[in-house]
Amino acid sequence: MKIYVDADACPVKQEVERVATRNKLEVFLVSNGGVRPSLNPLIQSIFVSADADAADKWIVDHGDINDLVITSDIILADNCIKKGMRVLKPNGEELNSANIGNSLALRDLSSDLRASNPFLQGSGKVFSKQDRIRFLDNFEKIVRLLKKRKS
């Protein structure tokens, strides 16, 4: 089991590193730069080109069934789920085959609404302490489940 983090705007990188270290799991922080490399030998920083979706493509190409992806990117999540990977958003919500369709539809609707009304730009939800707590709780549960499944 490996963990892939869509790291450019991920607010839970430290939490991922802490849990991964405790569980001796390999982590790939994938970004197009701007992320400080970790000295932790379990954490690998992968720097991809600045091309659109280069980090997403790298994660999908290298991830495998039962790996875990941390991302807020719904399109990346959809591609990972299709490949059999588990997906967790930084707010602790797990995306899976049962709920990804609704997430894709909501993403498209929100995009259309923002395009039609410039005053809706930047009106996203703020990342909260509760989001961080929910993330850690669900992250631990998924790690335990995947490790159990592997053994």
C-alpha positions in Angstrom: 0.0 0.0 0.0 1.2 3.4 -1.0 -0.1 6.9 -0.4 -0.2 9.5 -3.1 -0.9 13.2 -2.2 -2.0 15.8 -4.8 0.3 18.1 -2.9 0.1 21.5 -4.5 -2.7 22.9 -2.4 -3.1 20.1 0.2 -3.6 21.4 3.7 -3.0 18.0 5.4 0.6 17.1 4.3 1.9 17.1 7.9 -0.9 14.8 9.1 -0.2 12.4 6.2 3.5 12.3 7.1 2.7 11.7 10.8 0.3 8.8 10.1 2.5 7.3 7.4 5.5 7.4 9.6 3.7 5.7 12.4 2.5 3.0 10.0 5.7 2.7 8.0 4.0 3.6 4.7 5.6 5.1 1.6 4.2 8.5 0.6 4.5 10.4 -2.7 3.9 14.1 -2.5 3.3 15.0 -6.2 3.4 18.6 -7.3 4.7 20.9 -9.9 7.0 22.7 -7.4 6.6 24.9 -4.4 6.4 22.0 -1.9 9.3 21.7 0.5 10.9 18.2 0.4 10.7 16.2 3.6 13.8 14.7 5.3 11.7 11.6 6.2 12.9 8.6 4.1 9.3 7.4 3.7 8.2 10.6 2.0 9.2 11.1 -1.6 8.7 14.5 -3.3 7.8 14.1 -7.0 8.1 17.2 -9.1 6.3 17.1 -12.4 6.1 19.7 -15.2 3.8 22.7 -14.9 1.6 21.2 -17.6 -2.1 21.1 -16.8 -2.9 17.9 -14.9 0.7 16.6 -15.0 0.5 15.7 -11.3 -2.8 14.0 -11.8 -1.5 11.9 -14.7 1.6 10.9 -12.7 -0.6 9.7 -9.8 -3.0 7.7 -12.0 0.0 6.2 -13.9 1.9 5.1 -10.8 -1.0 4.2 -8.4 -2.4 0.7 -8.1 -5.4 -1.0 -6.6 -5.6 -0.5 -2.8 -3.3 2.5 -2.9 -4.7 5.7 -1.3 -4.9 9.1 -2.9 -5.4 12.3 -1.0 -6.9 15.0 -3.2 -9.6 17.6 -3.6 -9.6 17.2 -7.4 -12.8 15.4 -8.4 -11.6 14.4 -11.9 -8.4 12.9 -10.4 -10.5 11.1 -7.8 -12.8 9.7 -10.5 -9.8 8.4 -12.5 -8.2 6.8 -9.4 -11.5 5.2 -8.3 -11.8 3.7 -11.8 -8.4 2.1 -11.3 -9.4 0.6 -7.9 -7.6 3.1 -5.7 -9.1 4.6 -2.5 -9.6 8.4 -2.4 -9.9 10.7 0.6 -10.4 14.4 0.4 -8.5 16.7 2.8 -11.8 17.4 4.6 -12.1 13.7 5.5 -14.8 12.8 2.9 -14.1 9.5 1.2 -14.9 9.4 -2.5 -15.9 6.1 -4.0 -17.9 4.5 -6.8 -21.1 5.2 -5.0 -20.7 8.9 -4.6 -18.3 10.1 -7.3 -21.1 10.6 -9.8 -22.8 13.2 -7.5 -19.5 14.9 -6.8 -18.8 15.2 -10.6 -22.3 16.6 -11.2 -21.9 19.1 -8.3 -18.5 20.1 -9.6 -19.9 20.8 -13.1 -22.9 22.7 -11.7 -20.7 24.9 -9.5 -18.4 25.6 -12.4 -21.3 26.7 -14.5 -22.7 28.9 -11.7 -19.3 30.6 -11.3 -18.9 31.2 -15.0 -22.4 32.8 -15.2 -21.9 35.0 -12.1 -18.4 36.6 -11.5 -19.5 37.5 -8.0 -19.4 33.8 -7.0 -15.6 33.6 -7.6 -13.6 32.5 -4.6 -16.7 31.7 -2.5 -15.4 28.2 -1.5 -15.7 26.7 1.9 -12.9 27.5 4.4 -10.8 24.5 5.6 -11.7 24.1 9.3 -10.3 22.4 12.4 -13.3 19.9 12.2 -12.2 19.1 8.6 -8.7 18.3 9.9 -10.1 16.1 12.7 -12.4 14.3 10.3 -9.6 13.7 7.8 -7.3 12.2 10.5 -10.1 9.9 11.8 -11.0 8.6 8.3 -7.4 8.5 7.2 -6.5 6.2 10.1 -9.5 4.0 9.4 -8.6 3.5 5.8 -4.9 2.9 6.5 -5.9 0.2 9.1 -8.3 -1.4 6.6 -5.8 -1.4 3.7 -3.0 -2.8 5.9 -5.3 -5.5 7.2 -6.4 -6.4 3.6 -2.7 -6.6 2.5 -1.8 -9.1 5.3 
